[in-house]
Amino acid sequence: MALLIFSALLLLSLVVPGQQFELSFSTVMDNDGNVVLKWGFNQYDEQITFQLQMNSQGWVGFGLSPNGGMKGADIVIGGVHPNKTTYFSDYHGIGNTAPVRDTLQNYQLLLLTENGTSTTMRFSRAFRTCDSNDMNITAGTIRVIAAYGADDTIAYHRENHFTQSINLLRELPVAGLSSPKDSVSYNITMNNYTVPAQPTTYGCAFVPLPNVNGKHHIYKIEPLIQAGNELLVHHILLYACPNNTNISIAPGECYNTNPLFFQCLQVINVWAVGGKAFQFPDNVGLSIGSPDDPSYARLEIHYNNPEAKNFTDSSGVQLYYTKDLRPYNAGILEIGSALSFLFIPPSARSFRLYGLCNTQKFPEVNGQQVADMQVFAYQLHTHLAGRAVRVAHYRNGSQIGFLGRDMTYDFNFQEVKYLENITTIKMGDALQVECTYNTMDRRGITEMGLGTMNEMCMAFLFYYPKNNVSHCLSSPSATDIMNALHVSNPKDVNSVEWDENKINLLQQTIQEGKQDINITNSQIHLFMPGSFVTDTGYLYNITEGANATCNNATFSSLAATSAPNSSMTPAMNEPNLNNNGSGSLRGSVILINLALFLFQAALGASLRPPNRSP
C-alpha cells in the first residue's frame, strides 16, 4: 500500500505543466501601471517563468531584445479570442514589421486569461534554448520589450510598445533583507544648489550624518531626485569624512583648485542613472555613532546639463538606520582605471580599458593587518560609450572567477547587484576591471574624464568587515602610449589619423604595458603623508567559463481553430509528444489518470477489511 501511494505521489509530481516558481520579482513597464511584468527563476534547473499582465483585450507580446528594438528580438505573443479560445506562439523580430514565427517553439504556456479589461499570460522557458532565434538569459542587463494590439490581429505594434532594461537573474542575499522595527530615516540633500550653465558640473557639499547616541547601523539608502531634474542628475555619491576634516567651505564645485573637498574619500553610497534604493543584507550595515565613525560626509552630485541651462537642485539621499546592530560593518572599495592620460580612439567597435588592483599592499595602506574581505554586492560604471564591464578575480596568478560582470551594459540602468555567492578576497589576490567601449559614432578621441561624453571604467565592491582602503586604481604608462603613437606631447594624440592598425596598436600597448597602481587610505587626507601607496603590475588574461549546454525542449504552439481576425496566427498543432520538455498535454493526461488509478488502488487497499479465518 505504501509503495502504491508513493508511486502515485511521484507521478503527480511529474505532471505539473512547466517549471513554475514563486514570482519573486516584478516591475511596471509603463507610466500608468497598466503593464506589469512578474518573474521568478531556478538557477539549478536554469528555468525561468514570466507573467505579463496588460490592460488590453487584444494580443499581448513579450520579448528579449539585444538593443531594445524589434530587430533580433526573441518574442512570444498570445491572447484570447472573443470565443474564449486561446493562441500562443514563439516568434523572432526582423525589424519594424510583424514578427516571424519560430520553427522551434521553446516557450511553454502556463496560463492565459482575459477579463473585461486585461489579459494575463504566464509562460516559461530555459535560460539557454537550442534555437538561434532565441536570446540566452544570462546574469546582467537584458532589454525587455512588451507590446499589445487593439484586437487579435497580430501586426507591428507601432505606438503600443514598452522597453525596460532589467537584471532578470537578480540575486537576493542569503542573509536576507528585512526592515528593523525601530527604523529611522534621515535625509541628506543639496539645499537649492545653483547649478552653473555648463554641460558638466560636479556639485559638492559637506553634510552632517545622523547625530545618534551610540553605535547604529545604516541598512538602506534611497535616492531622492528633485522632481523635474531626473534627466539632469547623473550620479550621487556620499563620501565619509575623517573626523578632523575642515568643513568650513560652502557648497561648490568638487574638482576645482580648492583641495578641501579632497579630504573625504571613503565611498559609503553610490547611485547612478537607472538605480534604485539599495538595502544591505541583514548581517551587515554602515556604522555610525561610534567614536571611530564619521560625523560628516561629502555629498557629490554629477549634473549632466547638455543644454547648459540654469537651474537649482535639492536632490540627495535618504538614509535608514537602526540601533539593532548587525554582526559586520560594511565597506565599499572603488577599483578601476584612474582618470589619467588615457583615451579611446574613434571608430572603435570594441576597445578595452583596464584597471588593475593588487591587494598585497593593503595591510601597509590600512596601517594593520587586513581581514579577508567578503564581497556581497557590486556596481559597475562607465559612461555612454560603455558596452560591457567585468571584474576578474585572481589568486596565485590564476583567475578564480568574477566579482561582477555585465556583458550587455546599459548606461541608463546602473544598479547595485548582489552576488550569487559571497566571494572572499584574500590579501595577495589581484582584481582586474575590464571595460569595453564602442566609439563607431565618434570622430575624435574620447578622453577619460568627468563629463558624460568622457569615459570612466570602475567598479564598486561592497564587502565586510570594513577596512581603511578606499580606492585601488591604475593607469598605463603615458610614455609607452606616446612612443607607440610616435607623438611627443599628450595633446598631439588629437591629431593622430586613426585607422584599424593604429587602434590595434594602442590596444596592444595598453594590454602589454605596465600598470601604475595607487592605493588610498580613507582616514588620511589626500596628498598628506601616508594617504596612498603606489605599486606596479601587468594585466592578466581574462577567461570566460565554458558555455552551458542548451536545452532542446520544444512545445506546441497554441491557436484556436476559429480565428477569423488573426491571419498571422499559426495553425492548430497537436501537442508534441516527442519533445524533451514537460509540456505535453496528452502525456500529462495519461500520467494523471495512471496516478489517480494507483492512488485509488492504494486507498481501496487501506480501507478493505483484513482477511479473517473462518
N, C-alpha and C positions, 0 to 999 in steps of 0.2 A: 504493500500500500504506500509506504513512504517513498519507494522508488517511483511509483506511478505519479504521485504528487510532485516530486522533484522534477520528473520529466516534463510534466505539464507546465510547471512554472518556467522551466528553462525554455520551452518552445514559445511561451508567451513573451518572454523577454527578447526573443529574436524577431518578433513580428512588429515591433513598434516602428512605423514607417519613418525612415530617415533618421538623421542624427539631430535630436532635439536637446538643446541645452537651455539653461536659465539665461534669459536675455538680459545680461547684467549691465549692458551699456546702451545709451540712447543719445540721439541728437535731433534737433529740429533743423530742417534744411531750408526753411523759408522764414520770412519775417513775421508771418501771421500765425505760425503754429499749425498750419494745415498739412505739412509734410513731415512726418515723424518716422525716423528710422531707429529700430532697435536691433541689437545683435548680441550673440554670445558664441563662444568657441571652446574647443577642446584641443589643447596643444598636443596631447598624447596621440589622439586619433587623427589630428590635423583635419578637423571638420569644423565648419562654421555655419551658423544659422542666422538668417536675417528675417526681419519683419518690417515691411513698408506699409504705412497707412497714409492714404491721401484723401483729401476731400474731392473725390471725383467718382462719377458713376460710369466713366468710360474705361479705356485701358490704362494701366499703370505700368511704368517701366523703372527698372533699377539697373545701374551699370557701374563698372570699374573702368576708369579711363586713364591712359598714360599722361594726359595733359589737361583733363577737364572737359574735353570736347567729344564729339561723336566718333571721329576717325580713330580706328584701332580699339574702340571701347568694347568691353565684354558685357553683354546686356541680357536681361531677362524681361519678358513682357507677359502680362496676364490680365485677366479681367473676368467679369461675369456678364453674360448676355442677358437681355430682357427676359428670356425664357428660363433663366436661372442656371443654364449650363455654363461651364467654365472653360477657359482656354489659358494655356501657359506654355511658353517655349523659350529656348536659349538662342540668342542672336549675337551678331557682332556688327559694329558700326563701320561704315566705309566712307563716311563724310556726312555732310549736312543733307542727308536724304534718308529714306526709310531703311532700317537695318536689314541685314540678310540673316536668314535662319541658319544656324549651325547644323552641320551634318551630324556631329556628336552632341547629344543632349546631356550636359554634365550637371545641370541643376535639378534638384528634386523638389517638387511642390509638396508642401506640408499642409497648407491651409489657404483658402481663397474664398473670401466672403465679401458681400456688399450689403449695406443697409441703405437707408434713404438718402444719406449724404456722402458716405465714404466707402472706399474699398481697402481691404486689408489683405495683404499677400505675404505668406510666410514660406520660406524655402531654404534649402541648404545645399552645400557643395563642399568638395575637398579644397584644401589650401592650394594644391597643385593638381590640376587635371592634365590629361594627356592630349588636350585639344590646343593646337597652336592659335586658335581664335580666342582662347580664354586667357585672362591675366592671372599670374600667380599671386596669391595673397601672402605677403611677407611682412615682417616687422618693419615699421617705418611708415612714411606718409603714403597714403593711397588717395587718389582723387575719386570720390564717389559722385555719381550723377544720378538724377532722378527726373522723371517727366511723366506727363499724363495727357490723355486725349479727352475731348469732349464727349466722344462716343466710343464704340468698339471697333472703329475702322483704324487700323494701325498705320500710321503715316508719320512723316517727320513732324516733330512736336512744335517747332518754331518757338513761340514765346514761353510755353509752359514747361520750362526746364530749370533745374537747380543743380548747383555744383558745390561740393564742400570737400576740403582736404581733411582726412580722418586717419588716425592711427588705429586701424581695426584690431590689431593683435596687441592691444594695450594690456599691460600687466598691472595687477594690484599687489601691493607689498604683502609678504607672508605675515608680517607682524600685525596687519590690519589697519584700518582707518576709522577712527571713532572720534567723536567730539566730546570733550570733557563737559561735565555738568556745570562746572564753575567758570566756563569760558568768558573771557573779557575781550572786547575789541578796542582797537586804538588806531586812529587814522594818522598817517604821515603824508602830507601833501605840500605842493607848492602853494604859495599864497598870492594868487593873481600875478604870477610871474610874467613880466613883459618879454615876449619872445621877439628878438630883433628881426627885421625884414631881410632875412638872408636864407639861402636854401638849407643850411645845416647849422643847428645850434645844439650844444650840449649844456643844458642848464643845471646848475648845482646849488644846493642849499644845505647848511648844517641844520639838523633837526634833532630834537630830544627823543630818546627812546622812552618807553613807559617807565615811570617812576614807581617802582614796586618795592615792597618791604620783604626782602629775602629773595632767594632764587626762584625764578619762574621759567617756564619753557614756552616759547612761541611755537605753535604747532601748525599754523596755517597762515598763508599770506595771499591776499586777493588784490588784483589791480583795481584802481579807481581812476577811470579815464573820464575827464570832463566831457559832458555831452557837447557834441559839435566838433570836438578835437580828435575824434577817433582816427582820422586819416593822417593826423599830424604827429601823433605820439608814436615813435618808432620803438623805443625800448625804455624800461625803467629799471635802474639798478639801485640797490641800497648797500652802502659800504659801512661796516663798523669802524668807529674811530678809537684809537688808543686814548686812554683816559687823560693823557697830558696834551691833548690836541688843542691848538689855538683856534677857537671857533668865532673869532671876532669879525670875520669877513661877512659882508652881506651877500645874499644870493646873487649869482652872476654866472658867467661862462666858465665851465670847468677847466678847459685846457688852454688857458691864456698864460701870460707871463707870471701871474701870481701863483706861487707854489703852495699856498695854504690848502687848497683842495686836494693836493697830492698826499696829505697827511693820512688819509683814510683809504686803505687798500683792500681790506678783507670783505669780499662779497658775502652778504647774508640774504640777498634776494635778487633774483634775475627774472625779468619778464620781457617778452618781445612780442611783436605783431602776431596775432592769432592765438596767443597763450591765454590760459585761464588761471583760476586760483590753484595754488599748489598746497597740498596737505602732507605733512611729514608722517611717516609710519608711526604707529603707536609706541615704538620703543626708542624714539629719538626726537629731539627738538632743539631749537636755537635758545641758548641760555641767556637770560637777562636777570639782573638784580643781585648777582653775587659780586664780591669785591673785584674779581678779575674781569667782569663783564663790562662792555662799553656802556656809557651813559648817553652818547651822541652817535649819530650816523650821518653819512653824507648821502643825500638823495640826488641821484643823477637821472635826468630825463633827456633823451635824444629826440629833438624835434626835427622832423623831416618836412621842410617847408618849401617845396619846389617853386611855388609861385611867389615866394619872398614877400608874403603879406604880413601885416602887423596883427598880432593877436595876443591875448593873455591866457594863462593856463593855471589851473589848480588841480592837476592830476597828481596821483601818488599811489599809495598802497594802504590797505587795511590789514593790521596785524591782529591775530587771535592768539591769546596766551592763557596759560593756566598755572595754578600753583601745584597741580597734581603732576609731579615730576616724572619724566621718563628716564630709563636707565642710562641713555647716552646723550652727549652733546653733539650736535651736528656741525659739520664744517663744509665749506664749498671751495673747491680747488679749481682755479682757472688755468687751463692749459691751451696751447696752440701756437700760432705764429705771432711774433712781435710786430708792431706797426713800424717797421724799419724800411730801409731801401729795398723794396720788393714790389713786384708788379706782375700783371697778367698781360700777355701780348694780345693784340686784337685778332679777330678772325680765328680764334682757337676753339675747336669743337669740344675738346676735353683736356683742359690743362689743370695740373695738380700742384697745390702748395701744401707745405707741411709745417707742423710744429712738433718738436721733439722734447721730451721731458725725461731726464734720468733722475730717479729718486734717491740715488746713493748719497747725495749731499743734503738730503732733507734734515737729518739729525743736526748737521752743522748749522743750517739756517734756523732750525727750531730752537737751538740752544740746549737741547737734551734729546734723549732717545725718542724715536717716533714709533708709536704702536702701529701694528698692521691697520691699514685703512680699509674699512668695509664700505664699498661703494654700493649704493642702493638706487640711485637715480642719476639722470644726466640731462643736460640741454646742449644742443648743438647750435652754432651760429655762423652764418655768412650773410652777405648782402645779396643784391639782385642777381648777380651772375652765378651764384652757387647752385649746383645741381645735385651734389652728393657729399656727405660727410661721414667719416668713420673714425673711430678711436681704437687703435690696435693696442694690445697689451702683451708685453714680452717679459719673460723670466729666463735668466741664464742664456740670453741671446736668441731664444726661440719664442715664436708667437704662441700664446696660450689662449687667445680669444679676443673678444671685443668688449669694450666698456661703453659703447654707444655706436649706433650705425643707422644711417638713413640714406639709402641709395636713390631715393626719389624726393629729395629735399625740396620743400616749398617755403620760400621766404615769408609768405603770408600765413604760415602755420608753424610757429615756433613755440613748442610747449615742452615742459619738463616731463620726461618719461621715466617710469620706474623700470629697473632692470628685472628680467625674468627671475634671476637668482642673484643674491648678494654676492659680490665679487671682491676678493681680497687683494689689495696691493701690498706687497711686502717691500721693505726697503731694499733697494738694488734693482727693483723692477724698472722697466722703461715703458713709457706711454708715448704713442705717436698719433697725432691728429693729421688726417689727410682730407683736404677739401678739393673737390672737383668743380671746375668752372666752365661755362660756355660763353664766349665773347664773340660769337659769329655776327652779332648785330652791332659791334663796336668798331670804330675806325682808328681809335687811338688806344694807348695802353691804359689799363685800369690799375691805379696805384692802391696799395694797402693804405687805409686811412679811415677817418671818422665819418665821412659823408656816405649817404646811402648809395651814391654812384661809385664810391670807392669800394674796397672789399675788406673783409675780415675772414679769419679762419680760427675758430676757437671752440672749445667745449668747456662746460662747467660740470664738474663731478661732485655729486652730493654724497657725503660719506660720514662715518663716525669711527672712533672718537676724534673730536676736533684737535688739530694741532695749529701751529702758528704760521704754516706755509700758505701763502695766499695765491701766488702765481708761479707758474713754471712755463716760460715762453722761450721760443728760439727763433733764429733767423739765419739764413745762409750768408755766406761771405759776399759782401758788396764788391770786393776786389775780384773775386772769381767771376762774378756776373759781368762786370765791366770788361775784364780781359776776354771772356768768351765772345762778347759782342763787339770787341775792338773799339770801345769808347773810353775816353779818359776822364769824363765828367758825368756824374749821375744824370744831369739834365739832358745829356746827349742821347739817352735811350729814347727820347721822344722823337728823334729824327731817324731812328733805325727803320729801314724798309723791310717790313716783316713779310716773310713767306713761310712755307711749311718747314723748310730746312732750318731757318732761324728759330722758329717756335720749338722745334725738336731739340735744337742745340741748347736753348735756355732751359728746357725741361730736364735735359740730361745733366746740365751743370748744377741745377738745384738738387737733383736726386743723388748725385755722386759726391757733392761737395760737403765740406764740414759745416756743422750747425753750431752756432754760438748760443748757449743757453743761459738764461737769467732766472734765478730762483729767489723769490721775495719773501721777507718776513713781515707779516702784517702788523706786528707790535712795535715796529721801529719806523719812524717817518722816512719816506723815500729820500734818497740821497744822503741820509745820515749814515755814519759808520755802522756796519753790521746789518744794514737794511736789505742787502741782497748778496748772493754768492753767484759766481759765474762757473760755467762748466762748458765742455765741448763734447760733440759726439757726431756720429754718422747715422744716416737714416737706415731703417730696416726695410726689408721686403714685407709687403702685406699680402696675405693669402686668405682666400675665402674657403670655407668648408665645402665638402662635396655636395653637389645638388641632391636634394631629396628625390626619391623615386616618385614619379607622378602616379596619380590614382586614375585608373582607366574605367571607373564605374560610369555607366551611362543610364539614362532614364528615358522613358517615353514622354514625348510632349503630349499635352492635353488640349484638345479642342472640341468644341461642340459640333455635331454634325449639321445642325441648322444654324448657320451664321451668315445670314444674308448680307449684313453690312460689315463683314470682316474678310474682305477679299484676300488679305495678306496672311490670314490665319492658316497655319498648316493643316492638312487633312487629318482626320481622326486616325490615330495609330493604336494598334493593340499594345498592351503592356509588353515590354521587352523582358521575356522570361530567361534570356540567356546572358543578361548583363551581369557584371560583377558587383552591382550595388544591392541595396536592400529595399529598393523602391518598387518591386514587382507586386502589383495589386493581386494578381491571380495567385502567386506564390504565397502571399500573406494570408489570403482566404483559406488556402489548403492547410497552412500551418495552424491557423486559429482553430479550424474545425478539428484537426488532429489533437491539438492541445485540450480543447474542450472535451473531446471524447475521453482522453486519458484522465482528465480531472473528474469527469462524471463516473468513470470506472472506479477510480480511487475512492470517491465519495460513497459509491454504492457498496464497495467492499467494506468501508469503515462502518456502514450502517447495518450490514447484513448480520443477523444474529449468529453466534458461533454454533458449529455443528455439535449436537448433543447425542450421546449414545442412547439407543432405545432402552 
